[in-house]
Amino acid sequence: MTREKPAAAKTTELKRALGKSPTAPVLSEYDGAIRFYRANEKPYGAFSNLYPRPIEFEGRVYPTSEHAYQAGKASKPVVREWILSAPTPSLAAMAAHGLYVWDVVPNWAQIKFDRMRAVLRAKFEQHADLKDLLLSTGDARLVEAGTVNNAVNRLWGEVDGKGENTLGVMLMELRSEYAKPKVKRASRSGSGALATGEKMKSTSKRSMVIA
Ligand SMILES: Nc1nc(O)c(N)c(N[C@@H]2O[C@H](COP(=O)(O)O)[C@@H](O)[C@H]2O)n1
């Protein structure tokens, strides 16, 4: 009996046959997912936190979203500056991974997810082209497809189809939010007020308008 190969294995096989790197971003013809990892891969490498775009976050400008995220890990300013002095985002991450527990802010394991969400929001709100790229992916599954099988890659992404893909999920959540039409509440006394004699059609006291 021949077994059907998992989609990730088929994609890797196809890329090898085409002479592409196994991490090359593709819109997989097998499962429709968009996989990214290396920041220099076009176009979806821009979804990596290592992609070089300055982010203003909590009153400071960082060269990448990885720097903005990792800066939150250090409990002491001097250690934070040491992390941020790394010449590349991957070295900043490596420096942060090497911290002693007493140099890490309390509850980092819990608070880091909210920080990542906030950093990603800043990245896509401050760069319209990146927001457009995110929206252009429609409802495709976004996956940070790690190359090395380790706990970090399986938490933030997937390796060979296995992992929590936390970064991919956060990006998809942000994309859904941006894709939704903005709903504003009509003010009671503002421009949404009814003209004299006009009848309110809706039974609801507060009507909604689509921006
Ligand atoms: N492109 C790329 N290269 C790596 O080596 C990576 N580890 C990642 N993933 C990102 O690394 C960050 C790890 O966060 P923690 O320090 O483990 O909390 C995170 O931003 C991943 O998205 N990407």
The ligand as an SDF file (V2000), in Angstrom:
LIG
                    3D

 23 24  0  0  0  0  0  0  0  0999 V2000
   14.2230   33.7210   10.1730 N   0  0  0  0  0  0  0  0  0  0  0  0
   14.3570   33.2780   11.4300 C   0  0  0  0  0  0  0  0  0  0  0  0
   15.5440   32.8080   11.8550 N   0  0  0  0  0  0  0  0  0  0  0  0
   15.6840   32.3630   13.1170 C   0  0  0  0  0  0  0  0  0  0  0  0
   16.8560   31.8630   13.5070 O   0  0  0  0  0  0  0  0  0  0  0  0
   14.5640   32.3980   14.0000 C   0  0  0  0  0  0  0  0  0  0  0  0
   14.6950   31.9470   15.2900 N   0  0  0  0  0  0  0  0  0  0  0  0
   13.3540   32.9160   13.5030 C   0  0  0  0  0  0  0  0  0  0  0  0
   12.2410   33.0090   14.2870 N   0  0  0  0  0  0  0  0  0  0  0  0
   12.0170   34.1000   15.1660 C   0  0  0  0  0  0  0  0  0  0  0  0
   12.9490   34.0910   16.2510 O   0  0  0  0  0  0  0  0  0  0  0  0
   12.3360   34.6850   17.3880 C   0  0  0  0  0  0  0  0  0  0  0  0
   12.5350   33.7690   18.5660 C   0  0  0  0  0  0  0  0  0  0  0  0
   11.9010   34.2660   19.7130 O   0  0  0  0  0  0  0  0  0  0  0  0
   12.2870   33.7760   21.1980 P   0  0  0  0  0  0  0  0  0  0  0  0
   13.5410   34.4950   21.5550 O   0  0  0  0  0  0  0  0  0  0  0  0
   12.4880   32.3110   21.1500 O   0  0  0  0  0  0  0  0  0  0  0  0
   11.1280   34.1720   22.0540 O   0  0  0  0  0  0  0  0  0  0  0  0
   10.8840   34.9710   17.0040 C   0  0  0  0  0  0  0  0  0  0  0  0
   10.7720   36.3090   16.5770 O   0  0  0  0  0  0  0  0  0  0  0  0
   10.6530   34.0590   15.8310 C   0  0  0  0  0  0  0  0  0  0  0  0
    9.6490   34.5350   14.9470 O   0  0  0  0  0  0  0  0  0  0  0  0
   13.2660   33.3460   12.2260 N   0  0  0  0  0  0  0  0  0  0  0  0
  1  2  1  0
  2  3  1  0
  2 23  2  0
  3  4  2  0
  4  5  1  0
  4  6  1  0
  6  7  1  0
  6  8  2  0
  8  9  1  0
  8 23  1  0
  9 10  1  0
 10 11  1  0
 10 21  1  0
 11 12  1  0
 12 13  1  0
 12 19  1  0
 13 14  1  0
 14 15  1  0
 15 16  2  0
 15 17  1  0
 15 18  1  0
 19 20  1  0
 19 21  1  0
 21 22  1  0
M  END
$$$$
